Amino acid sequence: MSGSNPDPYEDKITGLEPGGGVPPGETPPGESSTAGPQGHDEGGPRKGTQVFWLSAIGAGVLLTLLFFIGYIVGFFD
């Protein structure tokens, strides 16, 4: 038992051969498609920004550690 094609637009796709293959010249070239400039720099943030965030995270971790040590020792009771 054969059913109908669930995709009625499949027969109307341009560039496909009857077996589903693509004839030569229909596909874009594989190389040199993104070799040109993209219009923006690929640089990251400045080094000072990285140092600031690493220092802020380190200070937060240190304060949290000191809080828990003080709680264990009984400083906050």
Secondary structure by P-SEA (a helix, b strand, c coil): ccccccccccccccccccccccccccccccccccccccccccccccaaaaaaaaaaaaaaaaaaaaaaaaaaacccc
